[in-house]
């Protein structure tokens, strides 16, 4: 059953662009300036590593105070739910003991060790601004500017270079956490390995993350990106699997524009370019990237050179394709030239200013999901998503899933290629129902031994959730580090009833 808004709701929903354009865009612009100035002051006037020690001690003191007060309720960070990139806001923050965690700094870039150490609230935008000019990058870099390291570790992070390296967590060297007793622990593959493998996907239920060390790899200035369009699902599936197994490709991405229509992109970093083929897609006046890709759907070999940072954040300006529902004329050339320089609005501010009518609309007429399935099920998955949602574009991103222990690993216990299928938008099927339709997809993904990303709406039962995610090591560590009284289980933070 499709939800039909009344007149007032219709106006609030369909003319929201007025509020977004004239209020949220300027506010978002000012927010970014203030955040930049704040970082400048921190780096120029103080020592980030020294401050980090003090900030971690502040977290420790709060945890110890929680214990002294009798552990009356469970703990969570004090970061407001509207500040997260996830569409939903957590309800548990209303009743839990909130720990202030002001950890937003890049701590150290070690080019000899080839690692970067950061605090958990560092964003992807901060990372690329810092390390790309130094000719370094991280192996897996999710594209939206405001995604944080902590969220990508505790939930999951994925990008189009993941077919080589795995998920974001597989590029991490170590984690620093404050445990439920207030002590600080550092874990890596060689030190507290069980905890190291269990932190990803734990959603902050094993401890409070305070620092992450991530691998660095050499970076070049441009990405040579090739586009090939297809009009047959069999060919799309076969070619996507083929290029995903080709280690020469550094970046791979697919966009489906219909059940039998898609574009597959492959890229490599390079410093050698043909000047006439440089396309700085990050410029404010350029077409939104997914629209640019759609214009190449008939191409059989088109290529261009994109500045590295522009490529990394190619979906930021249009928030993938979500912005077209908020500002329908946002890709119009006139709008891009006049106001494109302050696009996009901050996702957090969009959440903060949602009316009840818009929340209701999104609840009943909108889908934001990412499902991770073995790549051999790609064709079948696209067909199931089409019959259940019929939302396009559909995002395809391959990644290698190792057999590491933890909540998420390949069921074959060998390295295995998976694909992330991202569906974001308004379903066009006549029988869409938010619960029934999502439950259908959840069952399909579980049946093919896949995983649902935790930021999205989760309607699984506790038993189904535990069947999808391996809890053996997680349960063991929950007992070992006395987490059962300190933090809820991961399921209790991500289930639909735990979120507005």
Buried (B, 14 or more C-beta within 10 A) or exposed (E): EEBEBEEEBEEBBEEBBEBBBEEBBEBBBEBBEEBEEEBEEBEEEEEBEEBBEEBBEBBBEBBBEBBEEEBEBBBBBBBBBBBBBBBBBBBBBEEBBBBEBEBBBBBBBEEEEBBBBBBBBBBBBBBBBBBBEEBBBBBBBBBBBBBBBBBBBBBBBBBBBBBBBBBBBBBBBBBBBBBBEBEBBBBBEEEBEBBBBBBBBBBBBBBBBBBBBBBBBEBBBBBBBBBBBBEEBEBBBBBBBEBBEEEEBBBBBBBBBBBBBBBBBBBBBBEEBEEEEEBEBBEEEBBBBBBBBBEBBEBEEBBBBBBBBBBBBBBBBBBBBBBBBBBEEBBEEEBBEEBBEBBBBBBBBBBBBBBEBBBBBBBBBBBBBBBBBBBBBBBEBBEBBBEBBBBBBBBBBBBBBBEBBBBBBBEEEEEBBBBBBBBBBBBEBEEBBBEEBBBBBBEBBBEBBBBBBBBBBBBBEEEBBBEBBBBEBBBEBBEEBBBBEBBBBBBBBBBBEBBB
